[in-house]
Amino acid sequence: MEVREHLPLAELERLEREEKEARRARRLRIVILAVKGFTAPAIGMSLGLSRRVCQAWVYRYNEQGLKGLEDQRGKSPPAVLTGEQVTQVRQRLEQGPTPEDKVCSLRGIDIQRILAEEFGVLRSLSAIYYLLHHLG
């Protein structure tokens, strides 16, 4: 695996030794082994992880440096629509179906199409129902 040189190997090893959080230390170990030339399957076997997990952490390190090794679980995804778009969607849905919709009532799949065509937002049906729930 190719690793971008954000920090020298000695600095990565020092950070790993000083790291108090075990998960972050393991992520640093993945990057250190990749810098030393180990393959993703070899790193995975030595750390008890899958090859893909190792590749994902190296990829994040390459893209973001040390910040990429931070735990991002529990963070909510970015908003799909801006505040103004939410207002526009709510007004469009309260307006009901238009003749162009060719339906007598809007279903989830119709709202999915409206979001794609009128707002340029592509979402799964489950995401549409989640959005509808939050719109009230």
C-alpha positions in Angstrom: 0.0 0.0 0.0 1.2 3.5 -0.8 1.2 5.9 2.1 1.6 9.7 1.8 4.3 11.1 4.0 2.4 13.4 6.3 4.8 12.6 9.1 8.1 10.7 9.3 8.0 7.1 10.5 9.8 8.0 13.8 7.1 10.5 14.6 4.3 8.1 13.9 5.9 5.5 16.2 6.3 8.1 18.9 2.7 9.0 18.6 1.7 5.4 18.8 3.7 4.8 22.0 2.2 7.9 23.7 -1.4 7.2 22.5 -3.7 6.4 25.4 -6.7 5.3 23.3 -6.2 1.7 22.1 -8.3 2.1 18.9 -6.3 5.1 17.8 -3.0 3.4 18.6 -4.1 0.4 16.4 -4.9 2.8 13.6 -1.5 4.4 13.9 0.0 0.8 13.9 -1.8 0.1 10.6 -0.3 3.2 9.0 3.2 2.4 10.5 3.1 -1.1 9.1 2.0 0.2 5.7 4.8 2.7 5.7 7.2 -0.1 6.4 6.0 -1.9 3.3 3.6 -4.5 4.6 0.6 -5.5 2.5 -3.0 -4.9 3.7 -3.6 -8.7 4.2 -0.4 -9.0 6.2 -1.3 -6.0 8.4 -4.8 -7.4 8.8 -3.5 -10.8 9.9 -1.1 -9.3 12.4 -3.7 -7.0 14.0 -6.7 -9.3 13.7 -8.5 -7.0 11.2 -9.7 -7.4 7.7 -7.7 -6.3 4.7 -10.4 -3.8 3.8 -10.4 -2.2 7.2 -6.7 -1.7 7.0 -7.0 -0.2 3.5 -9.7 2.1 4.6 -7.6 3.5 7.5 -4.6 4.0 5.2 -6.9 5.7 2.7 -8.2 8.1 5.4 -4.7 8.8 6.6 -3.6 9.6 3.0 -6.5 12.0 2.5 -6.6 13.7 5.9 -3.4 13.0 7.7 -3.6 12.3 11.5 -7.1 13.8 11.6 -8.3 10.9 9.4 -7.5 8.5 12.2 -9.9 10.1 14.6 -13.1 8.2 15.6 -16.0 9.6 13.6 -18.7 7.2 14.9 -21.8 8.8 16.2 -21.4 12.0 14.2 -24.6 12.8 12.2 -24.3 13.0 8.4 -24.4 16.4 6.8 -27.9 17.8 6.0 -29.3 16.8 2.7 -31.3 20.0 2.2 -30.6 23.6 3.2 -33.0 25.4 5.5 -34.4 27.2 2.5 -34.9 24.0 0.5 -36.7 22.4 3.5 -39.2 25.2 3.5 -39.6 24.8 -0.3 -40.1 21.1 0.0 -42.6 21.5 2.8 -44.6 24.0 0.7 -44.5 21.8 -2.4 -45.8 18.8 -0.4 -48.5 20.9 1.3 -49.6 22.1 -2.2 -50.3 18.4 -3.1 -49.9 16.8 -6.5 -49.8 18.9 -9.6 -51.2 17.9 -13.0 -47.6 17.1 -14.1 -47.3 14.6 -11.2 -50.1 12.5 -12.9 -51.2 11.1 -9.5 -54.1 11.9 -7.2 -52.0 11.7 -4.0 -48.2 11.7 -3.4 -46.6 8.5 -2.4 -43.0 8.0 -1.2 -41.8 7.2 -4.8 -43.5 10.4 -6.1 -41.8 12.5 -3.5 -38.5 10.8 -4.3 -39.0 11.8 -8.0 -39.9 15.4 -7.0 -36.8 15.7 -4.9 -34.7 14.4 -7.7 -36.3 16.5 -10.5 -37.0 19.8 -8.7 -34.2 19.9 -6.0 -31.5 17.7 -7.5 -31.4 15.5 -4.4 -31.2 11.7 -4.9 -32.3 9.6 -1.9 -33.5 6.1 -1.1 -37.1 5.5 -0.2 -36.2 5.0 3.4 -34.4 8.3 3.4 -37.5 9.9 1.9 -39.7 8.5 4.7 -37.2 9.7 7.3 -37.3 13.2 5.8 -41.1 13.2 5.8 -41.1 12.2 9.4 -38.9 15.1 10.3 -40.9 17.5 8.2 -44.0 16.5 10.2 
